[in-house]
Amino acid sequence: MTMILVLNVGSSSIKFAAYNEAADGLGDPTLLQRGELAEVGDTPHLHVHDGHGKVLLERTFEPGTVANMATAESVVNDWVATHLDSAPDAVGHRVVHGGTMFHEPIRVDAEVLAKLESLTPLAPLHQPFNLAPIRSLLKKNPDLPQIACFDTGFHYGHRPEMDIYALPQYLIRSGVRRYGFHGLSYEYIASCLPKMAPDLASGRLVIAHLGNGASLCALHNGRSVDSTMGFSALEGLVMGTRPGNLDPGIVLYLMQECGQDAAAISHLLYHECGLKGLSGNTGDMRELLEVDTPEARLAVDVFVHRVAQSVAAMATSMGGIDGLVFTAGIGERASAVRAAIVRRLAIFNARIDATANAANASDIAATDSAIALRVIPTDEEQMIARHTLRLLQTG
């Protein structure tokens, strides 16, 4: 039976999951175990559970013992090598950026890897970490199939006006355009709708992927129509440490008046803005909701305002809206944030059921709501496993 290992590597965490091919070869891959090594470089914590939710490991490392992502990879590799019944038949990877070259999952060889590395300037916070384990495995076992699955791929095929910036044509031809991200998450949600909400599957939906990274996707007939993220993962909503939409004049100001160079500005925009910048303390929504300070309230209010404002923008891309789906960490678990967003969507006659919302129910719309309101957990790793198996089967 084919076994797939999925690696979803970020800048300070590694998510991993192992799956067996369905017994009939047709259904979804069966989860064997799932884990995450988080807060690498700070106080790393490794959590692993099996396919039934039973905890297999909870371990917190001493500060400094897992100081970088290379060490984190070794920790995860050691666990996988000693706690799976067999070596994986293939490895599927989340790769944030496929650029204009890659729209579909692809088996990675040295040539493909080189092309993916050339896209690093488009996603400097993510791409190097996504590619590091691919490079390492290619050296150790070049015959092991490795499949790259792209966060940009689901958004391919938008109408030109959705993806083109008002820039000179030579820049557009060079690849400066809107790409959109979180595509694996949106693709998974789209795949769930026919079973979970068949009345909405062909409708006009806004999917809100709200986590430390956050974006919206306009989904019509199960396909991406528009997205709030664009050329990079900085555009769009306020995020944990990223500002979202920003007047480009601010970047010029930072250069000309504050004397900051590209490296300093990049660090600021990726690591010091968003909820963390507004609160002056943390980019973690859970922490912001637990404290009652003017800065924390402001951070939450700005986040909520930007989401609601952008839901309306996504609706214009579809000519209306039939439903709003919340997913990812904040979207799935922060009931207060969901309620605040829906209150700002009165223009669509959206109404939330307070009891259902507090319980994180799947259907949180009040009976008199003019649009559907759903909470659907996302599963990027399952989506990657599906793609990986499909490519193995089709060659």
Beta strands, then each sheet from edge to edge (+ up, - down):
strand 1: 3-9
strand 2: 14-20
strand 3: 30-38
strand 4: 45-50
strand 5: 55-60
strand 6: 90-95
strand 7: 106-107
strand 8: 146-150
strand 9: 204-210
strand 10: 214-220
strand 11: 223-227
strand 12: 323-327
strand 13: 372-375
sheet 1: 5+ 4- 3+ 2- 1+ 6+ 8+ 7-
sheet 2: 11+ 10- 9+ 12+ 13+
end
